[in-house]
Amino acid sequence: MASPDGVEVHGPAREQYQAVLSDDALGLVAELQRELGPTRATLLGRRAERQAGFDAGELPDFLAGTASVREGDWRVAPVGGQLADRRVEITGPTDRKMLINALNSGARVFMADFEDANSPTWENMFGGQQNLVDAVDGTISFERPDGRRYRLGDQVATLMPRPRGWHLPEKHIVVDGVRASASLVDFGLFMFHGARRLLERGEGVYLYLPKLESHLEARLWNDAFQLAQDRLGIPRATVKATVLIETITAAFEMDEILYELRDHSAGLNAGRWDYMFSIIKKFRNRPEFVLPDRNKVTMTVPFMRAYTQLLVKTCHRRGAFAMGGMSAFIPSRKRPEINQQAIAKVREDKQREAGDGFDGTWVAHPDLVPVAMEVFDAVLRDRPNQIDRQRDDVKVGQRELLDIASTPGEVTEEGLRNDVNVGIQYISSWLRGQGAAPIFNLMEDAATAEIARSQVWQWVHNSVKLQEGRTVTAELVRQTATEELEKIRGQVGDEFFYAEGRPDQSRALFEQAALADEFIEFLTIPAYEHLD
């Protein structure tokens, strides 16, 4: 195992997670960083080059240089065992109590999230790694101050961690004077501590991969898998990863992404919220791509429908799982009238996914597992999945994927207020270490906050008019922020608002990301400097 020479750990106390941050574990992280860090930097630079092309009027399209991959007759390596049936998956952060509840939820898979549903504090990242070790060992428990205890049940979901995206650094771990890739930190620590434990229990090593923008970025992950497996003495092709298709550029490279990971692939997932953010971000300077209020951009609008249908067709042609998107609704035990309407929408959404051929779907709350399970049970019955259902009827090309103009709806004052309110509230939650925030009966995470602030940026910089008549300007956004902050203060109370809510800082970060002259690629990057 590589020496940890050249590795620095900057945190409240390394001793707090001495086992997680052992010399050997950090040695693996350092080797991953040294071997793959330069390629990562090159690929992030390529993202900027592609963005410059979009700003100049170019549009993404299927790659001419990889036509042979798209036209070829190949399939990914089969995935069986505990991952053969994924009809309902639940997502959430690596918080100890939430992790136990998710594993006990009745879902087939738990996506343990180090990314959008997590705030990358020292405790969340490295305490989260320790929680995964305890979950794999089956020893995890949690006791509340009132004495209530949480333990794993007899039947638990299959664990699938999601490391952070390629764009994010981990400031607590520095290798050769450079902040390590957060992706490689999360992956390396989980592999070092969890892979052999899982294999010894007869289970698989499964991951979700976020924010990919090209097949070359998938190739980099494949290189990381091979390197880690070799160093740990684990056979290649042991790791199986599901890639979230949540950028418009990746939507044009789904075949190629599966091909790059073909020995390590567990399919693709329709990451709907980040996908919408990507549409706004990539075409932010193009008036013809302006979207209406975010709550009006549903999965039935043409460009979203095209993307999900193409995903199912592509996956099943290659023998891979096609996983549906997130239902972000949070049931309210105090307001059953809200539940009735919302659960009906959740059911409709899951019926559409199951009918389209998806092999499973995501929910954000344990109370939604039975609803989603019932829908997929009705379609799958005793089959583990429907990979054998080919979608040769689907005809999707560049025009359909970029048909943003057909999206119905208007830009309204209500939509502007919702974006500002949710954006500020989410940043406040994130700064307090909570990456999954219940707001207005929806589980908001970094992806939905990115939609909110990028949409405001898009409206301001394209001088969009509200349905009510006013033009969206920086001044109007600041005025709206002042008014919405007063509403938030009234809802949470003065004591919390001023003592813990960090309203001024949350507002400043939102306005920085929503009103800057140059678009900030991810709001979490500047916000990260305000975390411990």
N, C-alpha and C positions, 0 to 999 in steps of 0.2 A: 504494500500500500504506500502511496506517495507520502512524503514527509509534509507536515504542515508548515515547514519553513516558508516565510513570506506571507503567511496568513495572519491577519489581525482581526480580533473580535471586539467590536465596539458596542457595548450594551451595558445595562444596569449592573449585571453580574453574570459572568460566564458560569460561575459555580452553580447558579440557579438551575441551569440545564446542562450540567457537566457531562452527563451521559449522552445527551443529544449532540452536544458540540464537542465530542471527543476528538482527540488528535487524528485518529484514523478516519472518522467521518469527515472532518474538515479536509483531510488529505484527499479524499475522493472529490469533494467539492472543488478544491484547488486544481486538481488535474482536469476536471471538466472545464473549468474556467480558462485554464491555460491553453487547452487544446481547441476549445470551441469558441472562446470569447472573440478572437479576431474575425471569425466568420460571422458571428452574430453582429458585430459592429458594421461589417460590410453590408449585411442584409438590411440593417436599419437605415443605412445610407441609401440603399436602393429604394426603400419606401419613400424617402424624401424626393428622389429623382422621379419616381412615378407620379407623386403628387404634383410636382412641377409640370409634368406633362398634362395632367388633368386640368390644372389651372390655365394651361395654354390652349385648351380646347380638345385635347385627346379624350377618347373614351376607352374604357377597358373592353377587351374582347378575348375570345378563346385564342390561345397561343399557337401561332403557326409552327413554331419549332417543336412542339410536343404533339402534333397531330397523330403521330404513330402510336402514342400512348393511348389517346382517346379512341382510336380506331382499332387497337389491338384486342386480341382475345385472351384475357388474363383475369385472374381472380385473386383476391387476398387470401392469406392463409386462414383456414377455418378456425373459428373460436367456439369452443363448446363449454362443457362443465357448468359452473355456476353462472357464467355470463351468457349462456344460450338463451335464457328467458329474461328479458329486461323490460317487461311491459309497463312498469311504473318505476320511475326513479325519483328520489327526493334529493334536494340540494340544500346546502346550508354551510355556515362557517365551521371552523374546527373548535369552537367553544365546547367545553367539556359536557355541560348539560345538554346543549343542542345536539351534540354528536351522539350521545346516548339515546335521546328521543328519536333522532333520525334513524339510527340503526334498528330501533325497536318499532318503527312506524308501520311495518307491513309492506313497505316498498321492497322491490327486488334489489335495488342498488341505491347506495348513498354516495353522492358526489360531494366529498369533503373538500370545501373550497378554501384555498389560500389566496384566491384572486378576488373577483368582483364582490363577493359577499363577505369579504374580510377586510379589516383595516390593518395594514402591515405594521402594527406595533411590535416591539420586542416580545411582549407576552403572547400576542396572538400567533406570531410566526413560530417561535421556538417552543412555547407552551403547546401550541397546536401540534407540532411534531411529536412532543411527548404524549399528547393525547392519542395520536394515531398508534404509537407503540403500544400503549395500554389497551387500546381497542383491539389491535391485532392479537395481543396476548389474552384478551378476554377478561382482563382485570380492571377495566375502567369502571369507576363509580364516582358519584358526586353527592354531597350532602348539603342541603340548603340550611340557612341559619335557623329555620323553624324545625329542623330535624328530619325533614323529608329526604329520603335517599333514592337515588337513581342508579340502577344496575342494568346490565344487558340481559335480555330475555333469552329464551331457548332458540328462537329463530331470529336471526339478524340479517340485515341487508348486506350485500356485497360491497366492500369498500373500494371507492374509486377517487383518490385525491385529484385535485386540479391545481397544479403549480401556477404561478403567475406568468404573465405573458413575456415575450422576448423583450419588450420595450422597457421593462421595469428593472431598476437596480435594487440591490439589497445593501443599504448603507451600514448595517451592523457587521457585515463581513467584507473585508478588504483583502484582495489577493494581489500581491506585487504592486501595492499602491493604488489599485483601482477597485472601485466598488464591484462586487461580483454580480453577475446576472442573477436576478431573483428567480428566474426559471430554473437555473442550474442549482441554486441553493436549495430550493424546495424539492426538486427532483432528487438531487444527490443525497440529501439527508433522509428522505423517505426510502430511497433504494437501499442505502447503507443499513438502516435500522429495520426496515420492514420487509424487504424482498425475501430474504432467506427465511424469516419467521413465517411468512405467508406460504412459501413453498413447503416448508416442513409440516404445516397444517393441512397440506393438500389443496391449498387455494391458489388462485392466480394473482399476478401482479398487474393491476389495471390502473389506467390513468385517463384523465381528460386533458386535452391540450387546447388552450384558448388563443384567440387573437391572431391566428396565422393569416398572413396576407399573400402567401405564395407557396408553391410546391417546394421551392428551395428552402423555405423555413421548416417545412415538414422534413426535408432531407437532413437538416441540422438536428432535429429531434431524433431522427433515426440514428445519426452518428452518436448522439448522447446515449441512446439505449445500448448500442453496441459497445461503446467504451465502458459504461457502467457494468454491464453484464460480464464483460471480459475481466474487469478488475475484481469483481466479486466472485468470479468462478461460477457464474450462472449461465446456462446455455442461452445462446442467442435465440431470439424469437420468443423468449419467456414473457417479456413485457408486451401487453396489448393496450393500445391507446385509441381513444375516440377523439376525433378532432371536431371542435366546434367550428362550423362554417358561419362566421359572424362578421365577415367583411365582404364587400362587393367584389374585390379582386380575387379572393379565395373562391367565390362562387363560380368564377370562370375557370378554376383549376381543380375542381373536385376530383376528376379522374386522376390527375397528376399527383394530388396529395395522397390519395389512396395507394397509388403505385409506389410512391417513395416509401411509404410505411407498410407495404404489402405483407411483410413477414411479421410486423408488429401492429397491424391495424385491427381495431375493433369497431370500425365504422365512422360515420359522421353524424353530427347533431346540428339541428337547425337553431342556432343561437339568435333568436329573433330580435332581442332588444339591441344587442351590439350591432346586428346587421343594419338596423334602422339608423343607429348612430354613424355607422360607416358610410351609409348613403349620404347623410347630411355632411359629414366631414370631407369626404372625397370630392363632392361637388358643391362645396360651400360657397364658392364664388360664382355659381351658375344660376341665374334666376329661373331657368326652366326646370331646375331640380328642387325648387322650394317645396317643402312639405307643409301640410296644414297642421293643426293642433295634434300633438303626439297621440292623444287618446283616440283620435279619429283614424289613425293609421293601423288598421286591423290586419289580421292574417288573411283576410279575403280580398284585399286590394290587389290589383293585377301584379305588381312587381313582387310582392311578398308571396303571392300564390305561385308565381312562376318559379321562384327560388326554391320553395319547399318541394314542389312537384319534381323539379330537376334533381334535387337531392335524393329523393326516394328512388327515382329511375337509375341514377348513377350508382348508388350503393347496391341495389339489388342486382344490377347487371354484373357487379364485381363480387357478389357473395358477401357483402358487408351489411352491418346493421345500419338502419336509418332511424335516428332518434328524434322525436318531436320536441317542441319548445316548451318554455316555461309558462306555467300558470301562476301568476304572481299574486292572486287573490288571497287574502288572509281572512278566514272565517271569524265572525264576531259573535261571541256567545251572548252578548247583551242586546244585539239588534238582529233578530231572526229575519226581519223583512229584507235586510241587506243580503243576508246569506241566501235567501231563496232566489233572488234575482241573479246574484253573482254565481252561485253554483250551477244555475241553468246555463249561464254563459260558458263556464268551465266545461260542462258536459258537452255543449255544442262544439267547443273548440277541440276536445278530445275525440269526439265522434268524427269530426272532419279529418283529423290526423289518422285515426285508425282506418277510416274509409279510404284514405289516400295511399295506404300501404305502409305507414310507419310501424316500426317494430316495438315501439314504446314511447313514453313521454315523460315530461318533467312536471313536478309540482314543488311548491315552496313551503308547504305546511302539512303536517301529518293528517289533519282532518280532511284533506283533499285526496289522500291516497285511495280510500274506498271508492270515491266517485270515478277517478281515472281508471282504477282497477276494473270496476264494473263495465266500463265502456270497452276496454281492451279485451276483457274476458269474453264479451259478447262476440267480438270479431275473431279473436284467436282461438277460442275454446281450448282444446287440449294441445294445440300447437304452441311451441315455444316462441315462434316469431313468424313473420310472413316474408322472409327473404326470397322465397320461391315465387313471389308475386312480382312479375316483371311489369314495368309500366311503359311498354312500347307505344302506348297511345299518347304519351307526353311528348310534345314538340316545343322545346324552349330554346331560343337563341338569344343573341345579343339584344335584339329589339325588345323581347319580352322581359328580360332581366332588368333593362333600363327604362321600362315604361313607367316612369315616375309621374309623368304628366297626367295619367289616367286616374291618379289617386283622388277620390272625391273629398270634399270638405273645405272649410275655410280657416283662415288664421283669425282667431278671435281674442278679445280681451280676456275671456275666461281661460283660454289656452295659455296666454302669456302669463297670467297670474299663477296658474298651476305650475308652469315651468320654473318661475322664480321661487315660489314657495317650496316646491319639492327640492329644487337645487340647493337652496340655503339650508333647509332642514336636513337633507342628506349629508351635506358637508359637515354640519354641526355634529351629527351622529358619528360620522367617520373620524372626526378629530377626537371624539371621545372613545374611540376604539371599537365602535360598532359598525361593521361594514354591511350588515343587512338591517334595514330600518323600516319598520311598519309605519307608513304614512298614508292616510286616507284609505285604509283597508287594503292597501297593496304593499307587497314586500319590495321596497325599492333597494337597488344595489348600485354599484358604480356605473353599470351600463345605462340604467334608466336616468341617473343623474347626468351622465354624459349626453344623453338625448336632450335633456332639458336645457343645459347650458349651451350646447352646440346649436340647438334650434333658435335660441335667442340670438346667438351670434349671427346665424344665417339671416334671420329676419332683419336685424339691424343693418348688416352690411349690404343687403339687397333692397333696403328701403321698402320693406313689405308693408302694405296697408292692412290694418285690422278690418274685419267685417263691419265694425262700428264706425270706421272712417279715419281714425288717427293712424299716422305712420309710426312704425316701431323705431324709436331712436334710443340712443344711449340715455338721454335725459328721461324718457318715458320709463325705461327699464329701472333706473335708479329711483324714480318716484314710486314705481310699483314695488320695488324692494322695501322701501320705507314703510309702505302701507301693509305689505304682507308680513313684515317683521312684527308689526303691532298685532296682527291677527295671531301670529305664532305665540307671542308673549301672553296674549289673553288666554290661549289654550293651555300653555304649560305652566304659567305663573311666574311672577317676578323672581322668586328665589332661585328656581332652576334656570330660568332664562339667563340671568346675569351671572350666576355662580358657576354653572356647568355648561350652559348652552353655547358659550363663546360666540354670541351673535355678531359682534363687530368683525371678528376674524372670519367667521363663516360667510358673512356678506361680502367681505373684501375678496375672499378667494373666489366666490361665485362671480363677482363682477370682473375680477381679473380674467377669468376663463371665458366669460360671456361677452366682454366688451373690449378686449385687447385688440390693438390694430392688427397684429399677426395672430392667426389662430394657434392656440396651444393644443398640441396633439392629444394630450390626456390631462385632465384636470388633476388627477391623482399625483402627477409628477411634481408640480409646485407645492401641492398640499402635503406631500410626503415630508418635506423639510420641517413641517410643524409638528410631526409626531416624534415621540420618544423612541 
